[in-house]
Amino acid sequence: MLKILLVKSVLLLLFFADVTVAQNSDYEQFRKMDIQFNHMDAEIRVGELGSIEGDVEFNGRFLIGEIDSLMFDAVQMQVDDVIVNERTMDFEVIGDQLIVHLDDPFAAGEPANIRIVYKANPQFGLHRNYNNTIFTSLLPLSTKHWLPIVDHPRVSFTTDITFIHSSSKQVVTNGNRRENGVISIDEQSTRFESHFALPSTSLFFAIGDFDEQSRQMADNEIFVYQEFSDLDIPDEIFSIADSTLRELENLTGVDYPYRDLHLVVLEDVMWETRKAGSGVVLLDSNENLADQIQFGIMNQWAGIILREEQWSEPDAIQILNGFFAHHLGMNVQTEQMWPETDGESFYEAFLIENLESWAYYLQNNSTLHDVLNFSVESLFDANKKVYDWKDFSGFLYETTGQPFTDRPQFEMPEVEEAEEFEYTVEMNWNEEENTVRMLFKSVNGIIKELVTVKVEEITFNGVNERELTFTGERDEVELSVSAGIENIVLHIEERDDVTLTEKKPFMFWIYQLRNAEEPEHRKNAAEGLSEVTDNPDLQLAMRDALQGEKNPEVYASILYTLAELTKGASGTDQLFLERANARQEKSVQKAGAYGLSYFEGNSQAISRLRSLITNTAFDEVRELAVESLSRITEPDAFENIVEALITQEPALYSVPSMLRLLAEKGKHESAIQFSETFVSREFPILIRFQVLEFMLEYDRDSDSWARRLTTLLDDPDPRIRYKSMDALHILDDSAKDDIVEKFRYEEYDDRVKRRFYQR
């Protein structure tokens, strides 16, 4: 028996070694299943840095008899013990598999109780963001990195999970929270239970310093966990979640199965493209929360109750989400801030922005929409839970007799953006003839029809109103005006696609700055006066206006004009030094910082800008102050200042700008040297990513990148690994081959892995 096991082990080792080389990123279709799983009990201790110590027991039954081994997915785990039906079994971990050698064959239908005691330190499938929140990935084949399991959409079971975690943190996972217990000063336990079978692929947990809010709705309790207690979660969020649950229950005929809904709001979701687990929705605080909540709840039905066997064949599930989005009236608006991939990774199938395409497809395929409307309840009532397009179209045919054998093929129409027209209108005032000649010039777009403009002529005696029209690329209109004219104001009232930028005589602008009731009109006047800086009376007039202005936006615009007018003239620095102060309003701080950009070599200006960088509460002000500082300092002095500032926490998010400006002043080597620190995992991803982009642009040394990539391609953040691949073309051929050979077989993220084969 021992000899047979050894031979099997050698053969399995050779087989799994080859599998590891060509490891898959998607689930296996029609995977061999020897056990039907019914329930999982688990106790999982999660360390501060994400290490795992687990004791898990699966209960089910053997589907076939006479098997001599069981296989579980378990990536780089230390397995300490395996017990099957209360008997300790031999086992081995080969490649990504735990092979359990059964000492006696079990009969088909016989109970199967498998207990596994293990340790893991996942390098994939478990994230830890900058706020030290630990949470699991929902990408395919990620569960097996933190839990020994059959990681496949066809495997589902009820759960009873106890997490042991830091007493200062809170845990959220699938199911309903049952109890908390104190283990020690440093640790506590939290137990969650689910009586609804969860797919193994939708298991999720998050541990962090959360602020928790909850609302008991009609049938469900909705929990919101957020990393930031100062992030306002309005009551509307709870009502959106509740109404979406009710609408989908009515549409599908299936009650929401988990009772509790857990919404986890994070600052950084680590490039996850699918954010819904069973009863859990992961939310990015930087994007529209309402859209994400609706999409995540839709996924509870189309994605978890019904699910695709492979992410690379998701059409059946995605078209259901498009159907739901159409019924919910969703109009998704998203922005992609992270690296754009080649668009070919199947991970991207589950991005929320794809809903628009699926909803559009259904709008233009009324037969399919009607068939779904008729058969959706039957679809969810069927015993089958895992669908590809063949299964899905077959069900629709059996239900309605309508053939949909071809997978959806569609292209979104090119949406023409609403055309906007921008014109300048230059007013030339002839005092002797009492006329104003208005010259309209197109800046963007040409209007072919007449545009009506309302004219307000402001005089000593009141306001005269009239209308004029213009059209085309260039048009000129002459108006007769009163001898007592003070100003002319133009309005286009019946359309909002035309913008007029006025260029007025000095006296018109001055009158408007001093007398207009609307702050926006005074602001326009201050900005307009920046184009007539040759008038000798302007500086005095602007200083007078500054004394009486209370609105900070108008006040700032006056400062900008004074900066353009004085351009660092001797004796004018105090005007901006007083305003470049963290106690001022945001707009005034910005204007003060801009004004100081003209005072090259001025020690007071340099000192004030340094102070503003570290003391202002506004990132926009800090960025402008950094830029102004670079303009007024010599390269060596700026290098010294940057070296001091980058170590100060308030200036952290301005580090990428400072490094780039330092390089632009000719200090490339110093900038690269400073940047090495800020690509490390101790810093927020936004800083790391921007610094990495800077380094890729300015450092072209093969040896430096060969050294650097050994760390970057081992980084736990997939965005860093992905972007770092841009450096491969900088390496010489030998170094490139060494790097690729070392890392491509260790990479599990499909987006990153693809780049090894696209180099």
Buried (B, 14 or more C-beta within 10 A) or exposed (E): EEEEBEEBBEEBBEEBEEBBEEBEBBBEEEBEEBBBBBBBBBBBBBBBEBBBBBBBBBBBBBBBEEBBBBBBBBBBBEBEEBBBBEEEBBBBBBBBBBBBBBEEEBEEEEEBBBBBBBEBBBBBBBBBBBEBBBBBBBBBBBBBBBBBBBBBBBBBBBBBBBBBBBBEBBBBBBBBBEEEEEEEEEBBBBBBBBEBBBBBBBBBBBBBBBBEBBBEBEEBBBBBBBBBEEEEBEEEBBEBBBBBBBBBBEBBEBEBBBBBBBBBBBBBBBBBBBBBBBBBBBBBBEBBBBBBBBBBBBBBBBBBBBBBBBBBBBBBBBBBBBBBBBBBEBEBEBEEEBBEBEEEBBBBBBBBBBBBBBBBBBEEBEEBBEBBBEBBBBBBEBEEBBBBBEBBBBBBBEBBEBEBEEBBEEEEEEEEEEEEBBBBBBBBBEEEEBEBBBBBBBEEBEBEEEBEBBBEBBBEEEEBEEEBEBEEEEBEBBBEBBEEBBBBBBEBEEEEEBEBBBBBBBBBBBBBBBEBEEBEBBBBBBBBBBEBBEBEEBBEBBEBBBEEBEBBBBBBBBBBBBBBBBEBEEEBBEBBBEBBBBEBBBBBBBBBBBBBBBBEEBEEBBEBBBBBBBBBEBEEBBBBBBBBBBBBBEBEBBBEBBBEBBEEEEBBBBBBBBBBBBBEBEBEEBBBEBBBEBBEEEBBBBBBBBBBBBBBEBBEEBEBBBEBBEBBBBBBBBBBBBBBBBBBEBBEEEBBEBBBEEBBEBBBBBBBBBBBEEE
